[in-house]
């Protein structure tokens, strides 16, 4: 009987320990505007003029909104402006990059 109680106790502690590990993990922070522009410059071969345009667009939209619906609208508007600065070839690459990116991380 003691042995069974000890086994159940150890299993409970192990389960609790693993549950705690998963809850402490944090989501990655979203990249800064500068990091996104640097990556786009490399991946899309942005010209100096396009980099300036992207910087201005990022300044215009600033920080994302806490309101999810407003944030989604802002991201869409910003995306349209960014796309307007690209050539056809760059736009194809940009769309593929967005498709592979996944949803933005959410605050907990």
C-alpha positions in Angstrom: 0.0 0.0 0.0 2.9 2.4 0.8 4.5 1.6 -2.5 1.3 2.5 -4.4 0.9 5.7 -2.5 4.5 6.6 -3.2 4.1 5.9 -7.0 1.0 8.0 -7.2 2.7 10.8 -5.3 5.7 10.7 -7.7 3.5 10.7 -10.7 1.5 13.7 -9.4 4.7 15.6 -8.8 6.1 14.8 -12.2 2.8 15.8 -13.9 2.7 19.0 -12.0 6.3 19.8 -12.8 5.8 19.3 -16.6 2.6 21.4 -16.5 4.6 24.3 -14.9 7.3 24.1 -17.5 4.8 24.7 -20.3 3.1 27.6 -18.6 6.3 29.6 -18.1 7.3 29.7 -21.7 6.8 33.1 -23.3 5.9 33.8 -26.9 8.6 35.5 -29.0 8.4 39.2 -29.1 7.4 40.6 -32.5 10.2 42.1 -34.6 10.8 45.9 -34.5 10.1 48.0 -37.6 13.8 48.3 -38.2 14.3 44.5 -38.1 11.4 44.1 -40.5 12.8 46.7 -42.9 16.3 45.1 -42.7 14.9 41.7 -43.5 12.8 43.1 -46.3 15.8 44.9 -47.7 17.7 41.7 -47.8 14.9 39.3 -49.0 13.3 41.7 -51.5 16.3 43.7 -52.6 14.7 47.0 -51.7 16.3 50.1 -53.2 17.3 53.0 -51.0 14.2 54.9 -52.1 12.0 52.0 -51.1 13.7 51.7 -47.7 12.9 55.4 -47.1 9.3 54.8 -48.1 9.0 51.8 -45.8 10.5 53.8 -42.9 8.0 56.6 -43.4 5.1 54.1 -43.6 6.2 52.4 -40.4 6.5 55.8 -38.7 3.0 56.7 -39.9 1.4 53.7 -38.4 3.5 53.6 -35.2 2.8 51.0 -32.5 0.1 48.4 -33.0 -3.2 49.0 -31.3 -4.4 47.1 -28.2 -7.8 46.9 -29.8 -7.7 43.7 -31.9 -10.1 44.9 -34.6 -8.4 48.3 -35.0 -5.0 46.6 -35.1 -6.1 44.3 -37.9 -7.4 47.2 -39.9 -4.2 49.2 -39.3 -2.0 46.2 -40.4 -4.1 45.8 -43.6 -3.8 49.5 -44.4 -0.1 49.4 -43.7 0.4 46.3 -45.8 -1.4 47.9 -48.8 0.9 50.9 -48.6 4.0 48.8 -48.3 2.9 46.7 -51.3 2.3 49.8 -53.4 6.1 50.6 -53.1 7.1 47.2 -54.6 7.8 46.1 -58.1 5.8 43.1 -59.5 8.7 40.7 -58.7 9.1 42.0 -55.2 5.4 41.9 -54.6 5.3 38.1 -55.4 8.2 37.5 -53.0 6.5 39.7 -50.3 3.2 37.8 -50.6 5.1 34.5 -50.2 6.9 35.9 -47.1 3.6 36.9 -45.6 2.0 33.6 -46.3 4.9 31.7 -44.5 5.0 34.2 -41.6 1.8 33.1 -39.8 -0.2 35.3 -37.4 1.4 37.9 -35.3 2.1 37.0 -31.7 -0.7 37.9 -29.3 -0.1 39.4 -25.8 -1.2 37.2 -23.0 
